[in-house]
Amino acid sequence: MFQNKKILVLGAARSGTACCFKLIKLNNEVVLNDSKEESKLDSEKIKELKELGVKCVFGSHPDELLDETFDYVIKNPGIRNDHKYVLKANELNIPVINEVEFAYHLLPKVKLIAITGTNGKTTTTTLTYNILKNYYGERVKLAGNIGYPLTSILDSIKENDILVMEISCQQLANLDKFKPDIALLTNLSPAHIDFFGDYATYKKVKAKLFKNQTKDDIAIINEDNLDSLEETKNILSQKLYFSLEKKTDACYLNNDLIYQDEIIMNRDQMFLKGNHNVSNALGAITIAKILNVPSKNIREVLESFRGVEHRLELVDIVNDRKFYNDTEATNIKCTQIALSAFKEPIILFLGGLERGQKFEDLTPYMQNVKLILGIGECRERVFEYGNSLGIKTIIHEHLKDAFKDAYSNSLENDVILLSPASASWDQYKECEERGAEFKKLVGDLKK
């Protein structure tokens, strides 16, 4: 299928370069294109790809580059489907896929677990991986949107391994035959509207995770999330449900985390704070139990797991102030979840890229917030919002300047929380850079 073909790889990020290395091994003619100048890309990888025979076109998307001689376009998930090469490929009947779909066709027979959702998918994926690895060891592999392109680990995957994958909505948009044995949907709420155009389209794309499943496959769904229930009501797979609010046929909370009437552990034994993390754990437990993991192994992980970096991450406690890095909270829903995790007084960093965020939707969750630090492009709107609530609000363009005010206005037992409800692209290449800066500022307090 992917041998002796001519293939355009669109986007030279991690997944794109991983594709190129594999495609060349399969004796394909490969063209790699990215709008960025070569000087802004990974020079070592690009040099190696050129030496292997990959034709590289950087700095623009020339109209004449894509023509009917190509067999496939493999695009970076972050590139929209209205990109001119995607539209032209559609006109020429050239299949447009992404790295996950490409790699899927090269997999040996494995147990494939795929996890998606608006919020919690990275934590649920990481928990699932850690629990399974605690019992099955090196048979368990991790890949996908979590930072490890599937293509890059293909050579390490053996028959009968267990593959755990986080799948983003952008990846789902260009999947075709991809079919997980176990698929989990954490929840659905409005997100990535700028990419998909409307919430209805976004929801349908998310539900594509179940599209190819049959009655022999398993779908795990959050019963507390009405949109998830609605979008999965007609899927063919066996459905299992988890819930914080009611008893289900699989995993639920009743002071204890319970799977089919077996008490796994008390919720207070979990290291992670917040109901959202309990919900993530319920999903991970369901997967683990389907795969016959003993409760002892599940408890060992949940009692010690400290969370995923940049997602409500406890950075440090300095002079009895708790600093949490939740830079991945790039939408209102994520910040609602973060705010609901604390009973202590909160100093909140809010703002970033201007996307018309409805900060007013945070209001029911703001009762413990004593100070707002507005940052980034939309800081003036944050200032107006804070004032409307009667909460003291100070604004700065940059995080480092706002951080000084956060600490000087804090008291013992306060939570100082970076959960900005905003993307970071007004000042940073990615939100992880914003989180890393916050962590450095916390570290500097101890010097």
Number of C-alpha atoms within 10 A of each C-alpha: 8 16 13 14 17 18 23 23 27 24 21 25 12 17 25 23 23 21 25 27 18 18 23 17 10 14 13 18 19 24 20 24 22 20 14 15 11 15 9 9 14 13 11 8 15 17 12 12 20 12 10 14 14 20 15 17 18 19 13 11 17 12 10 6 12 19 13 12 11 20 19 20 21 25 27 23 23 12 14 15 18 10 11 13 21 22 14 16 20 13 10 15 13 19 15 22 22 25 27 27 21 22 19 18 12 13 16 13 12 17 16 20 22 25 28 26 24 21 22 21 25 24 22 29 30 22 24 27 23 24 27 30 19 16 17 14 12 12 17 22 22 23 22 23 23 16 11 16 22 26 27 19 14 17 11 9 19 16 11 13 18 24 22 25 29 24 23 23 25 22 24 22 20 24 21 18 13 21 21 26 18 23 26 29 28 28 23 22 19 14 19 15 12 9 16 18 10 13 16 12 13 22 23 15 21 26 21 21 29 25 20 16 22 16 11 10 17 22 26 24 22 25 21 17 15 12 15 21 17 11 17 23 10 10 17 17 21 14 18 19 22 29 24 20 11 12 18 18 13 22 31 29 22 14 12 15 25 23 22 14 13 11 16 18 19 14 20 13 13 21 15 22 19 16 16 20 20 22 24 25 27 26 30 29 30 24 26 21 17 11 13 11 19 14 17 11 16 24 18 14 19 23 15 12 17 15 20 16 18 24 22 29 21 21 19 16 15 14 11 13 16 19 22 25 27 29 31 25 25 22 24 22 17 24 28 19 20 23 22 17 17 14 12 14 18 22 25 25 27 29 32 28 21 16 12 9 17 12 18 13 13 17 12 10 15 18 15 16 22 18 22 27 27 29 28 24 21 21 23 17 19 26 22 13 20 24 14 11 13 11 16 14 22 20 23 18 17 15 23 15 13 18 20 11 17 19 15 8 12 18 14 11 15 20 24 25 28 31 29 27 26 29 22 24 15 14 17 13 10 14 20 18 15 24 24 15 14 24 20 13 15 21 13 9 10 10 5
